[in-house]
Amino acid sequence: MTKLSSHVFEERAERQRECERALNCEFETLTRWAESAGWSWEEIALALMELVEQYVLATACTSTIAQDSAAVRPSKSKTLH
């Protein structure tokens, strides 16, 4: 198992905070729009959780497929025979 140094952990934590800050404005706009359309905060939260789950599954599947296809991709020979 790879051990993460505190420096690597701090970089990942900072990237996570940076990503959250970048998404926050659009997230607030989206949730305000959903509230003004009449959905409750519970409905909005459940819908967002479902969308996040779908995103994670789709991303994980795409990543797995890419890794699997790279593993089985034949190497290109530099000879003609």
C-alpha positions in Angstrom: 0.0 0.0 0.0 1.3 3.4 -0.9 1.8 5.8 2.0 0.8 9.3 1.4 3.1 12.0 2.8 1.4 14.9 4.6 2.4 17.1 1.7 0.5 15.0 -0.8 -2.5 14.9 1.5 -2.4 18.7 1.9 -2.3 19.2 -1.8 -5.3 16.9 -2.4 -7.2 18.6 0.4 -6.4 22.0 -1.1 -7.5 20.9 -4.6 -10.7 19.6 -3.1 -11.4 23.0 -1.4 -10.5 24.8 -4.6 -13.0 22.6 -6.6 -15.7 23.2 -4.0 -15.1 27.0 -4.3 -15.2 26.8 -8.1 -18.5 24.9 -8.1 -20.2 26.8 -5.2 -21.6 29.7 -7.2 -23.2 27.5 -9.8 -24.5 25.1 -7.1 -26.2 28.0 -5.3 -27.7 29.2 -8.5 -29.0 25.7 -9.3 -30.5 25.1 -5.9 -32.2 28.6 -5.8 -33.7 27.8 -9.3 -35.0 24.5 -8.1 -36.5 26.0 -4.9 -38.2 28.8 -7.0 -39.6 26.0 -9.2 -41.3 24.6 -6.1 -39.2 21.7 -5.1 -38.4 21.2 -1.4 -34.8 21.1 -0.1 -35.3 17.4 0.5 -36.4 16.8 -3.1 -33.5 18.8 -4.4 -31.0 17.1 -2.1 -32.2 13.6 -3.2 -32.1 14.6 -6.9 -28.6 15.9 -6.6 -27.4 12.8 -4.7 -28.9 10.6 -7.5 -27.2 12.7 -10.2 -23.9 12.5 -8.3 -24.3 8.7 -8.0 -24.9 8.5 -11.7 -21.9 10.7 -12.5 -19.6 8.6 -10.2 -20.8 5.3 -11.8 -20.5 6.6 -15.3 -17.0 8.0 -14.6 -15.9 4.8 -12.9 -17.2 2.7 -15.7 -15.5 4.8 -18.3 -12.2 4.8 -16.4 -12.4 1.0 -15.9 -13.2 0.4 -19.6 -10.3 2.6 -20.6 -7.9 0.8 -18.3 -9.1 -2.6 -19.4 -8.8 -1.8 -23.1 -5.3 -0.4 -22.6 -4.4 -3.7 -20.8 -5.6 -5.9 -23.7 -4.5 -3.6 -26.5 -1.9 -5.5 -28.6 1.5 -3.9 -28.8 2.3 -2.5 -32.2 5.2 -4.4 -33.9 7.7 -2.4 -35.7 8.3 -5.1 -38.2 6.1 -5.9 -41.2 5.8 -9.6 -40.6 
